Amino acid sequence: MTGMPAAGHVNPSLPLVHELVRQGIQVTYYSAEQFRGAIERTGAQFRPYPPGTITAHDIAEATRTGSPVRVVVQGLASTETLVPFLQEELRADPPDAVAHDSNAIWGYMVAKSLGLPTISFMTTMLVGTDAFRSQTAGEWLQFIRAAVRDIPAAIAAKRRLARRIGTDLFPPRPAFPTLGDVTLFPIPRWLQRPDPRIDERCHYIGATIDPEIRDSGLDTELAAHIDGPEPLVLVSLGTLHSGTGAFFRTCFDVLADLPARVLIAVGSHTDPARLGPPPANTLVRSSVPQLEVLRRTAVFVTHGGMNSALEGLANGVPLVVVPQQFEQLLIGQAVAERGAGVVLRHNLSNRPVPPAELRAAVQRTLTDPSRRAAAKALADTVGEGGGAPAGVRAIMELLAATG
């Protein structure tokens, strides 16, 4: 397995790896050093990417400071080093197949160079051109402004990679995401819009969530806060986007007098001390053990990343989605259409979320029983498709077919 070293990509892959190991398949998982412990808890053998290639910090920085194209630039640059590195590794210890994150094109390219079957792990839905019609003019303008700045670097990175590796190993267009001989989607089928790329090689196995292999990490202060008598509101915009100090201070202002406890995870790029003293009902942390917290949560204010959205819904928690990328808007809209959430899309056109709208969205979600009921109904659907065992069956069928 050649992973994309980001929590939203690693976490949903771990139950699949755990199930492969449980069924007697030997798995070697390449990723950044920070994910060693999580990967080793699955029973897989961990091997680190070479220092200076790609880390969660690199991906987060590219996401935070640029457009999605800047993340592509980071991936292409890393591929220059990772393809020769992995070729040497895998020739010394040949596997029967290579699994790769759908954005880790180095895994696909190495597999093709060695004539091995490929298993793509796609952590979100396919996004087709028709989906972009749901963007407003302001959102399009904001995206294009950001992307135009990064496109020359992407072209240069692809040319450098072609000179070093050659063009015959490149995946078919579009290269991102890269599909495989088998592509596993750890999402329910209802989240996928129609797309001509979907065929018999695509398997929608539903959410892969396994609390046993996730670190709980509840300390005394956090446990006391989330177990109080009032309903809990969790605010987290993910590990890549994290949110801004202004947004979190808005949360301080508008949620302070709600009859609820508030827990805000600000991410690694925001120093909680610089936000000022939080209200009496609010606890601020850089990160929290999300699965453990969601079991006690009444409302989840989230960026709408696929991993976070599915973990919230799996626990029957209605969502207030504040998307930071277009894909997250689509996820939020799909949840809202089913009555389990509301979307505040202002950030996509570089506008702050109005405080009154944020407060109203959280307050209504706290008090409207229909949203909670809709989220609980969706909890029964997020695992449709068979989960990790279904993914293993698809992999075993591929291995059998390829000898």
N, C-alpha and C positions, 0 to 999 in steps of 0.2 A: 504494500500500500504506500503510494506516494501522496502525502497529505498536503493540504493547504494550511499553513500554521496560523489559524485564527479560530477562536473558540466556537464561533457559529458554524464552522466547517468540521472541526475535530469532534465536537460533542455528539452530533448525530451519527457520526461514523462508528463511535465506540461500541454501541450495542451490536452492530453488525459484526465487528471484529470479535467481540466477546462470544457471539454465537458461532462464528467460524471456528474459533479455538475450542469451544465446548464440543463441537462435532468432529474434532480431531484434525482440523486443517491447521497447518503451521503458518503463522502470519508474521511477517516482518514489516514493521510500520516505520517509514521515514517521515520525520517531522522536525520541528525546532525543539531545542532542549527543554523549553518551559513546559512542554506537553508530555515529557517522559513519564511522570508519575501516573497521569491519567491513562496513558496508553499501556503502561505495564500492568495496571490493575485489570486490564482485559485478558491478560495471559499472553499477549503478543510480545514479540521481541522488538524493542525500540532501537532504532538507529538514527543518530542525529544528522541533519544536513550539515555540510561544512560551514564553519564560522564565516559570517559575512555574506551569506547568500540571501536568505529570506527569513524573516521572523514576524511574529505577530505585531511587533512595534512598527516594522517597516510597512506592513499592510495598513495598519491603523493610521500611520502618518500620511501615506498616500491617499487614503480615503478621506481623511480630515482636511487635507490641504488642497486637494484637487478634485477632478471629476473621476468617474469610473475608469476613464481612459488612463489615468495616472496609475491605477492599480495594474492595468494591463502592461504598462511600461515596466513596472516593478517585476511582474511575472516573466516578461520576455528577457529582461536583464539577468534574472536568476537562472533562467533556462540555459543560458550560455555556459554556466558553471555546472549545473545539476545534471545535464545530459551526459557529459563525459564521466562525471563522478559516478552516476548510477550505472552506466554501461560497465565500468570497471568492477563495481560491486556485484552486479547481477551476473556477469560472466564468471566470476569466481564462485558464485553460489546461485545457480540458475533456478528461478521459480517456475511454476507451471502457468502462471498468469500474473499480470500486473494490474492491480486496481489503482485508480488515481482519482483524486478530486477533479471535478469537471473543469476547474480553473487551473489545475496543475498540469499544464501541457507537457512539462518535462517527463512525466510518467508515461503519457501516451507515446511520445517520441521515442523514448527508450524501448518501450514494448515493441514498437514497429521495427526499430533497428535490430532487435533480437528475434523477430518473428514470433512474438508471444501474443496470446489473446489479451484483450483489454476489457476491464470492468470500470466503467465510469460511475462515480458517486456524485450525484447532482443534488445539492442541498436545498434547491429551491425549484420553482417551476420554470419551464421554458417560456420566454417572453417573445412573442411574435410582433411583427410590425403593426398589426391591427390594434394591439393593446395601446400603442402610443397615441391613438386618437382620444384617449381619455385625459390627456394632458391639456392644460390650459395654455394660452399663448405666453403668459408670464413664466410658466414652468418650462416651456420649450426654450424661451429666451435665456433663462438662467442656465439650463443644461448646455445649450450651444456655446454660451460665453465661456463656461468652464472647460468644455471639451476641446474647443478650438485652441486653447492655450497648450493642451497636452498632446494634440495629434502629431505635431512635428517630432516630438520625442518618441512617440509610439512607432512612427515610420522608421526613424533612425534605429531604434532598438530591434525592430524586425529585420532590417537590412544587416545589422551586425550579426544577429543570430543566423541568418541565412548564409552569410559568408563563413561562419564558424562551423555550423552543423550541416548546411545544405538545405535545399528546399523539399527534398523527397520525403522527409519525415514529418512535415507540417500536417496538422489535421486539416480536414476539409473545411472550407469556409461555411459559416463563421467559426473561427477557431475557439472563441469563447462564447458559450461553454463547449467543451469538447465531449462528444458522445463516444461510447465505446461499442465493442461487440455485444456487450450487455450494459445497459444504463439503469441504475437503481435510483429511484426518487423516493426519499423517506418522507413523503407527504401524502395526504389523502387525495384521491383522484379529483374530488370536487374543486380543489384549488387550481387545477390546471385548465387554462383556457384552450380552445381548439388550436392545434398547431400542426402543420403538414410534416414536421420532423418526427412526430410520434409514430412509431411502428412497433412490430412485435418484439423488438429488442429493448423496448422501454418498459420498465416494471415499476408501477406505483405501489410501494409496499406500505405506505402509511408511516406515521411518526415512529421513530425509533428512540424511545426514552427508557433508560434503565437506571433508576436511582441507586442501585447497588454499586455501580462503578463510578458514581459521582461523589466528590468530596463534600460532605455536609457542612462542616466548618462553622457551626453555630457557637458563638461565644456567649457568655452570660448576659452581657448587655443586649446583644442582638436578640437572643432568645426571649428575654423579658419584654422587649419592645414588641415583637411580633405576636406574642401570646397574650397581649392585654385584652381588656373587655371590649374595646371599640373595634369596628371594622378596620382592616388594614389596606392602605393604598400604597402600592409599590410603584415607584417611578424609576425607570431605567431605559436609557436610549442605546443600550448595547455596548459592546467592547470596542467597536471600530469608530462609531460616531461620537458617542459619549455625551453630546449636548454641550451647551455653552453655560458659562456662569450666569448670564442674564436669564436664561431659561430656568435654571434651578432657583435663582432668587425670586423669579415669578412664582414658582411652586411654593416657596416660603410664604409669599404674600397672600396667595389666593386659597391655599389649603390650610392655613394656620387655624382658622376658626371653624373648620368642619368638625363634626363629631366623629372623628376618625384618627387613627394613628397613621403617620406618613413615614415611609422608608424610601430614601433617595440614594440610588447607586450612581455616582457621578463619573465613574471610569477613571482611567489612569492619567488622563490629561488635565484633570481639574483637581486642584488642591482644596479639600473640604474647608480648610481653615480660611481660605481666601473668600469664601462665600459669606462670611460673617456668621454670627450666632444663629442657629436654626430656631424656629418656634418650639414651644414646649412639647408639641405633639409630633415633632419631626426628628428623625435620626438620619444622619448622613454618613455614608460609607463610600469608599472607592469601589468596592465590589461586594456582592453578597452571594451566598449559595442559592442560586435562583430557584432550583427545584424545591428545596426545603422551604423557602419563603413562600412560594406560590401556593403551597398547600394550605396556607393560612390567609391568603390574600382575597380581598373583596373586589378590588379594581386594580388593573394593571395598566399604567401609563407607559407605553412602549413605542419604540421606533417602528415596530411592525416587521422586524426581521423574521424570516421563516422559523428559525429555531425558537425564538422568544414567543412568537405568536402561537405556535403549536404547543409549547410547554404551558402557556397560560390557558389555552383552551382545553388541554388534556386535564387540567385541574378545575375546569368549569368556571374559569375567571373571565368576566367580560373585559374588553379591551378599549382603551382610549389610545388610538394610534396617531402618532406624530411622525409621519414618514420623513426620512432624510434622503431617500432615493426613490426612483420611480417604481422599482419592483416592490418596495414596501407599501407604496400607495395601492398597488394592485391587491396585495395581501389584505390590507386594511379594508378595501372596498368589498372584497369577497366575504370578509367576516361581518362587515356592517350590513351587507345585503341579507344576511341570515339572522340579523337582529341581535348579534352578540357584541357589537362594538360601534364606535363612532370614529370618524377620521377628521383630524385637524391638519390640513395639508399646506399650511402657510409657508413652512420652511422650504418647500420645493420651489417657490418663487422668491426665495431670499427675504421673506417677511417674518417677523416674530409672531408667535402665536399670541393673539390678544388675550390678556389676562382674564377678562370676563368670559370668553369662550372656553378657556381651559377650565375655569372653575365650574361653569355650567355643565360641561361634559362630564367632569368627575362627579359632581353632585348628582346629576341625573342617573349616572351609571350606578352610584351607590344606592339610590332610592327606588329605581325602576325595577321591579321584580321580573319584568319580561326580558330584560337583558341578561340577568343572571340565569333565567330559565333557558334562554337561547344558547348561552355558553355551555350550560350543563348538557343540553341536547347535542351540541357539537362535540363534547368530550367523548361521546360514544362513537364518533365517526373518524377522529383524527388517526386512529390506528387501523382503519380499514385498509386491507391489502395484505395483512399477514405479518407486518413488522419484520424484524431481523430474520426469523426463520424463513420467511418467504424470500428474502434477499439471498440467503444461503442456498435455497433450492435453485434459484436462477443461476447462481454461480456454479453450483455442482452440475447443472445441465450443460452449461458452457464448457466446463472442464471435460465432461464426458464426450461432448460433441467434437472437441478439438483433440481428444486423445491425451 
